[in-house]
Every structure is written in C-alpha cells, then in structure tokens.
Amino acid sequence: MNVGRARQITWNGKAVRTGIYKEAVAGRVKVTKPGIDGDEQADLTVHGGETKALYAYPSEHYLYWQHELERDMAWGMFGENLTTLGLLENSVYIGDIYRVGSAELVVTQPRFPCYKLGIKFGIMEMVQRFVNSERSGFYLAVESDGEIGAGDRISLVNRGGGPTIADMFRSES
C-alpha cells in the first residue's frame, strides 16, 4: 500500500506539480470513491478521479525493471497505490471486481504513463520503454468503501467480462 501527496518539482527550469512519488504506509488506510486517504494526484484530468481512484502495479514487474535499469527500486516507484502479487495484465479483465481488505474495487483501464514517469526515473525515454514493455498495471474504481492495509489478500469477487488489461493496452498504444 503506497500513498503520497502531490508535490512541486523543477523540470527543465519549470515548476511541475506531480503525485507520482508514493511511499509505503504502515497500518490501514481508508479507501473511498474519490481515492485513498493520504494520497493525492496533481492532474485529475489524466490521473485519479472516481474511475482511476487507485493504481495497481504487479510486483512481478519489478524484477524486469531492476534488470533493465540496473538499479534497485522500492515498492511505489511507478506511482502505484497497490503493489500486487499474481494480478498480471493478461489475466485481469476490465470490469473485474476484487475485494481487498474490506473494500471492493473494480478494474477500469490500463495505465498510459505521462512524461512525469520519465522525470521520476531521470530517463525521459522511460515512457516509451514502459509502453514497449507492455507492463502497464491498471486503474481501479472503488465499488464499495473500506480499509486496505499492506498484506491484505486480493480476492476476485466477480469476473468483469471485458477485454484483458493487456489486450486493451495493446489496442490503445
């Protein structure tokens, strides 16, 4: 479970506001339709809001990126709120409903990164590398409010019936 407040950084001599810097939190956090207590996005036109209240990224992808970028990374490095295990893009469907802690979350879409991912990694071609890797992660809306904590089991409640995250990502990239 990772959260972070939006902050202002300097990029190319300009002030840029971003919420991509997330850190692991101890204990439980409240999750509601607008998002997670203690978390904030800087530009609600492209991140956050009710259809993108949480961002999930598979922990399995970290090994790939550590090898690819030749560095260690802490959970939350991709700006995700949930670092998951076992939920890969080719097995997660649009509309799937998962119970995490006492909350129910519905899968809405893959993530398409903006330039701020490149800023965070210090590699501007990171956005293209991310797209080429097809390791997108996915956004979730809050179906029913609850609390989530690190280590909570993620259980499928209902299969959505839409395309997989991987198929949708490929068709839109």
N, C-alpha and C positions, 0 to 999 in steps of 0.2 A: 504494500500500500504506500503510494508516494503522493505527496502534495507539495504545492509551492505557491507563493504569492507572485503576482506579476511584478516585474522589476524593470527599471530603465537601464539599458546598457548603451555603450557607444560602439557604432559600427560605421566604418568609412567616414568618420568625423561627424556622424549624426546620432542624435538620441533616438533609440529604438526601444519600444516597450514590448516585453515578452513574458510569457508564463511557462516557457519550456523547462525552466530549472526546477526540477522536482527532487524531493528528498524523502527517504523512507520515514514513516512515522510509527511510533510505538502506540499500542493501545488501539482502541476502536474509534472510528470516525463516522459521523452521521452522513448518510447519502440521501439526497432528495432530488426531485425532478430537475432543479437548476444545477445540481452538481454536488460536490463534496465540501463539507465544512473545512475551512483552512486552505482550500485550493482556489486558484483564480486563473483565468485566461485573459490575455491582453486584447485580443481582437475577436470579438464574438461573431463577426461576420464569417470567420473561417474556422474557429475553434470554439468549443463549449456550446452553451445553449442546451435546450432540452433534448435534441437529437444526438448531441455529442457531449453529454454530461461527464462521461468518463472515457478515458482512452486505455485500452488494454494492449500489452505487447508481450509476446511469448518469450519466456526466459530462455528457451532453446535457441533463440537467435543470437543471444549474447556471445556464445562460443564462436559463431561465424564472424561476428563483428570484431571480437578480440583478435582473432587470427588475421582478418582482413586489414584492420587498422593498426595492428601490433601494439595494443595497449589494453590494460585492464579497465573495466568500467563498472561502476556501481549501478544497482537497480535504479530505474528512473532516468537513466541517461538519455533515453529517447523521448522524454517528456510524458511517459505513461504514468497513469494513476495505478493501474493494476499490472504487476509483472506476473504473468500467468505461467502455469505448467500444464502441458497437454492440450492446449487450445491453439492449434495451428490453423493458418488461413485456409487450408484445403479441407478442413473438417468442421469449420464454423460457418453457419449459414445466416444470411440476412433474415431477421425475424426470430432467430433462436432466443429463447428466454432461459437465463441462468439464475439460480439462487446463489448468492454469495453472502455469507453471514445471514442477516435477517432481511436483506434487500433482494428484490428481483430486478434483473437488468435485461434489456433486450438489445440484441445486436442490430445496429443501424447501417453501418457502412465501413469500408476500409479507410485508412488514413492516407491522405495525399499530403506530403510534407510541403512546408513553405521554406523560404530561404533561411529562416531562423534555425532550422536544424543544422545548416551549414555553419552558421555563426557559432552555435553551441560546440560543434566539433572542431571548429577552426579550419574547416575544409569546405570551401564553397561548392565543390563538386559532390559533396556528401548527399545532396538532394537527389542528384541523378543516380548516384551509386545506390541509394536507398530504393529508388524506383526500380532500377535494374535488378536488384536482389529479390524483388517480389516478397519481401519480408515487411509487410505494411502494418501489421497489427490491425485493430479495429475499434470503432467507437461504439459506445453503449448509451442507451437512454435508460432512465430509471422508471421501471414499470411500477414498483412499489417501494416506498421509502424504507430505510432500515439502517443498520450499522454494519460496517465492514472492518475487519482487522487483518493484519498480516497472518498468513497461515490458514485463513478460512477456506473451507472446502468450496469448490465451484462445481455445482451440480446442474445438469441440464434438466429443466422443467418441461420444456416444450420445443420440439424441432420446428423451425420457422417456415421452411418450405421455399425460401428464396434461393438465389444462387449462393455459392460459397463466396467467402471474402476473396479468395484467390481468383475465382472467375470474374468477380465484379472488378477487382483491381486491374486485372489484365485487360478487360474490355474498356476501361476508362483511362488507362495510362497511355 
